[in-house]
Amino acid sequence: MRTKYALALALLMVSGAAFSAEEGHGEATGYGHDWQQWQAANEVSNIASLQRGARNFMSYCQGCHALKYLRYSRLGDDLVIPPEQLEKFLLPPGERASNYILTSMPQADAEAWFGKAPPDLSLIARARGVDYLYQFLKTFYVDPTKATGVNNLRLDSTAMPHALSSLEGLKRAVFRDVEQQGADGAMIRVKEFAHFEPVAPGSLSAADYDAFVRDLVNFLDYVSEPTQAARRALGVWVVLFLLLFTWFAWSLKKEYWKDVH
């Protein structure tokens, strides 16, 4: 059984298998003007997706961001990762499974490079919401006026560089001038986002990058509340118990009061 788990995880670690988007979202290409309607549509009970998301986080995010409330051992238990696979694929050199997931980047260096230290992401999914994270990771665009060379539609003037640009590629944002009513009632011209235009391709197709981001967001959703999948599963049994108890109580009441009526 452990051999099967190890083989399955190894395949996940080297595979770019997609956790496909639901039909009807229409944002796989990432160039629509309706980006504010994009949804993560993640599923925390999907262990395979969480395993890929953990791989994605450790490969592209952990160098700057920490998960200070989660231990490697808890991650391994919840995601059904055997200890030897956890040590081989996810544990950084010198770390132990009992350690919390911290970043190796010194805070002073982070502040010097980015202007501020990258935030801990333990609770980011609960603070911002999974749709926010999904939209943020898909709306970076080239902006030469910024120190990092990029900007973001979801978080304007973000200090974060586009860490996933090698996967997604680069794109520019096209804006158009529109008229709208100002606070004083006068009509003013403002810039409104129209669409993205590709500049340079990445190593992943649009659909594969979309799947990559969904897995990563799914993992961050799990990290924000590791017990939520078990809690939801338990909730189903609680509701069933309450329904059964309600039926039993109603039947008992009917039996006791039949002579009165």
N, C-alpha and C positions, 0 to 999 in steps of 0.2 A: 504493500500500500504506500509506504514512504517513497519507494522507487518511482511509483506512478506519479506521486505529487511532485517529486523532484524533476522528473522528465517534463511534466506539464508546465511547471514554472519556468524551466530552462527555455522551453519553446516560446513562452510568453515574453521572456526577457529579451530574446533576440528577434522576436517577430513584431511586425508593425500591424498586426491584425486589427482591423477597425471595429470599434464599438459604434455601429452605424447610427446615423441620425434617423429620427422618425420621419415618415413621409409627411410632406406638407409644410416643413419648416422653410425649405427653399433657400437656406443660407450657406450651403456647402461651398459655393464659389466665393462667398464673402464680399461681393461687390454691390449688393443692393442698398438702396437708400433707407430701407426699413430696419436698419441694424438694431434699433432700440426695441424691436419686437422679437429679436432672436432669443431662443430659450435653450438652456443647457440640456433639459430633458434627461438628466442623469438618473441612475438607479443604484442606490447605495447597497442594495442586496446583491448586486452583480459582482461576485468575487473576482472573476477574470478581469473585469474592467478596473477594479481597485488595484489588482496586482500590476496591471500596466500603468495605472496612474502613479503608483508608488515608484515604479521604475522611472517614469517620466520626471517625477519630482526630484528624485535623488540624482538624476543625470543633468537636469537643467536648472533646478531651483535651489537645491540645498547649499550650493556654494555661497549664496547670499542670504537666504531665508531659513529660519529655524522653525521647528515645531516643538516648542519647549514643554508642552504638556503631554507629549506622547513618547513612550519608550519604544526602542527597536523591538524588544521582546513582545510588547503588546501588539505592535504592528504585525509581527510574524504570526502570532496566535490568531488574530482576527482575520488575517488574509490567507490563512492556511499555507504559510510558507515554512517548510522544514528548516530547522536551525542551521544546517550546513548550507542551504541555499540562501538563507538570510545573510549569513556571514560572507558568502562568496559574492553575492550580487548587490547587496544593499548596505552592509556595514562598511564605513570608511576605515582605512588602516588605523589601528590603534584604538578603535572604539569597541566597547563591549555591548552585548545585547541588552544589558540592564540600564544602559545610558539613555538619556533623553536625546531626541534628534535636534542637535544644535548645529549652527553654521560655524565653519572654521574662519570666516572672515572677521578680522578685528574691527571693532566698531569705529575706531579712529580712521582706519583706511576707508571704510564704507562712507563715512561722512565726508572725507576728502575727495573721494571719487564721484559720489552721487549728490553731495550736498546734504544728505540725511542718511541715517542708517536704515537699510531695508527692514520693513516691519516683520515681526513674527507672524506666521500664517496659521497658527493653531486654531484661531477662532474667526478667520477672515470670511469663511463661508456663512457663518451665522451673522456676522456684522454687516456684510455687504449683500449677501444673497448669491446663489449659484448663477443666476442669469447675469448678474453684474460681472462676475468673474469671467464667465464665458464671453460676454461682449467685450470685456477689457482685453482679453488675450487674442481677440480676432480683429481689433480695430486700431492696431498700430499702423502708422503711415509715416513716410519720409517727410522730415521737416528740417531743412538745413539751418533754420534760425535757432534750433535747440541745441544744447550742449551735447546731448546724446545722439543727435542727428535724426531723432524720431519724435513723434507726438502721438496722442491717443484720443480718440473721440469720446471714450467713456470717462477718461480722467485727463482733462486738458492740462498740458504742461507737466505731465508726470515726470518724475526724476528717474524712473526706471527705463533702462534701455530695452530694446526689443530682443530679449534673450533667446527667443525662438525664431529669429529671422532666418537662420540657416535652414530651418525646416519649412517655414511658410514662404520665404522669399521676401522681397520688398515691394511695396505698393505706394502710390501717391493718392492723396485725397483730392477730389475735384469739388470745388465749392461754386455756388452760383449766388448772384446778388438777388435778393428779394426785398420787397417793400412790406413793412409792417408798421402798425400804429405804436408810437412811443408813449411814454407815461404822460406826456403833456398833450396827447391827442394828435400830434403832428406825425406825418408819415416819414419814416426813416428807412434807409437801405441797410440791410444786414446780410452777412454771408451765411448761407445754408448749405449743409453737406448734400452733395448730389450722388456721388458714387466713387468707388476706388478704381484706379487703373494700375495694372501690374507694371513693375519696373524691372525686377530681376526674379527669376524663379528660385524656389527653394528645393530641397531634396525630397519633399513630400508633395503629392498632388493635393488639390484643394480638399477633396473628400477625406484623404488620409490625415491631413492636418486638422480638419474638423474633428475627426475621431480621436486624434491625439489630445486635443484640447478638452473634449468631453471626458476622456478618461482622467485627465489631470484634475479637472473640476470635480469629478465624482470622488476622487481621492481626497481632495480638500474638504468636501462635504462630509466624508466619513471622519476625517481628522477632527472636525469641529464638534462631533458628538459620536464617538466610537460605538456607543451602545444603541444608537437609533434603530438599526436594523433589527436587533433583538427586541427592542421596545415595541416596535411596530408589529412584529410577529406575535409577541405576547398579547398585544392589544386585541388581536383577532380572537384569541381564546377567552380573554376577559369578556368581550362583547357576547360571545356564544354562551358563556357561563351565565351572564346576566339575563339573557333571553330565556335560557332553560330555567333559571331560578324564578323569573317572572311567571312563566307558565306553571311551575310547580305551586307558587304562592297563590295564583289565581284559582287553580284546581282545588287547593286546600280550602280557600275561602268559600268556594262554591259548595264544597261538601259540608262545611260547618254551618252554612246559612240556608241550606235547602229546606230545613224544617221551618225556619222562621218565615220564609216566603210562602 
